[in-house]
Amino acid sequence: MTNDRGRKTLMTAHKHTIVEEYDGMVAFGLSREIDEKSLICYLQKFSDDDLMRVLAPRLSDEEINRISTLILELMRNHLSDREYHRLFLKDDDDNRSERMPQGCD
């Protein structure tokens, strides 16, 4: 299967297994460990296809811009270009010249 850019894609390239398997407490402010696990669960729940189909059309342009800017900023601050391609884009091609986007403004 290929995407609209002609790149090979796999139906299972993106995983959301932690939210399905985690049976611990989901809360913030109790410990760093629980905060990290809770964040993962929240983000995986937030990116659920059914939720996004309902929520995305209801977001304002400003809200979409704020969310995308925050996500890109976090990835720029905490991922190398190689990690961005491998983990976010699911692209293992070492011959690429494409760099991580600098912003959505």
C-alpha positions as CSV (number, residue, x, y, z in Angstrom):
1,M,0.0,0.0,0.0
2,T,1.3,3.5,-0.7
3,N,0.2,6.9,0.6
4,D,-0.6,10.1,-1.5
5,R,3.2,10.8,-1.7
6,G,3.9,7.4,-3.2
7,R,5.6,6.2,0.0
8,K,5.1,2.6,1.2
9,T,2.8,2.4,4.2
10,L,1.7,-0.4,6.5
11,M,-1.8,-0.6,7.9
12,T,-0.3,-1.2,11.3
13,A,2.5,1.3,11.3
14,H,1.0,3.4,14.1
15,K,0.3,1.6,17.4
16,H,-1.9,2.5,20.3
17,T,-1.4,-0.5,22.5
18,I,-0.5,1.1,25.8
19,V,-4.0,2.6,26.4
20,E,-5.5,-0.9,25.7
21,E,-3.0,-2.7,28.1
22,Y,-2.4,-0.2,30.9
23,D,-4.5,-1.0,34.0
24,G,-2.9,1.4,36.4
25,M,-4.1,4.7,37.8
26,V,-4.7,7.5,35.3
27,A,-4.1,10.8,37.2
28,F,-1.7,13.8,37.2
29,G,0.3,15.2,39.9
30,L,1.0,12.1,42.0
31,S,4.3,11.0,40.6
32,R,6.4,11.4,37.4
33,E,5.8,7.8,36.6
34,I,2.0,8.0,36.8
35,D,2.1,11.4,35.0
36,E,4.0,9.8,32.1
37,K,1.7,6.8,31.8
38,S,-1.4,9.0,32.2
39,L,-0.2,11.3,29.4
40,I,0.4,8.4,27.1
41,C,-3.1,7.1,27.8
42,Y,-4.7,10.5,27.4
43,L,-2.9,11.2,24.1
44,Q,-3.8,7.7,22.7
45,K,-7.4,8.2,23.7
46,F,-7.4,11.7,22.2
47,S,-6.1,10.4,18.8
48,D,-8.8,7.7,18.5
49,D,-10.2,7.8,15.0
50,D,-13.8,8.1,16.1
51,L,-13.1,10.9,18.5
52,M,-11.0,12.8,15.9
53,R,-13.7,12.5,13.3
54,V,-16.1,14.3,15.6
55,L,-13.8,16.7,17.3
56,A,-11.6,18.0,14.4
57,P,-14.4,19.7,12.4
58,R,-15.5,21.5,15.6
59,L,-12.1,23.0,16.3
60,S,-11.4,26.6,15.3
61,D,-8.5,27.4,13.0
62,E,-6.8,28.9,16.0
63,E,-7.2,25.7,18.1
64,I,-5.9,23.6,15.2
65,N,-2.9,25.9,14.9
66,R,-2.2,25.8,18.7
67,I,-2.3,22.0,18.8
68,S,-0.2,21.5,15.8
69,T,2.4,24.1,16.9
70,L,2.7,22.6,20.3
71,I,3.1,19.1,18.9
72,L,5.8,20.2,16.4
73,E,7.6,22.2,19.1
74,L,7.7,19.2,21.5
75,M,9.0,17.0,18.7
76,R,11.7,19.6,17.7
77,N,12.8,20.0,21.3
78,H,12.9,16.3,22.2
79,L,13.5,14.3,19.0
80,S,16.4,14.2,16.6
81,D,15.6,14.4,12.8
82,R,16.3,10.6,12.6
83,E,13.9,9.9,15.5
84,Y,11.2,12.2,14.0
85,H,11.4,10.2,10.7
86,R,11.5,6.8,12.3
87,L,9.0,7.3,15.1
88,F,6.6,9.9,13.9
89,L,6.7,9.5,10.1
90,K,7.4,5.8,10.2
91,D,10.1,6.4,7.6
92,D,13.4,4.5,8.0
93,D,14.9,5.7,4.7
94,D,18.4,7.0,5.6
95,N,18.8,8.7,2.2
96,R,16.2,11.4,2.8
97,S,17.0,15.0,2.8
98,E,13.7,16.1,4.4
99,R,14.1,17.7,7.9
100,M,11.6,18.1,10.7
101,P,9.1,21.0,10.0
102,Q,9.9,24.2,11.8
103,G,6.4,25.4,12.5
104,C,2.8,25.8,11.2
105,D,2.5,29.6,11.3
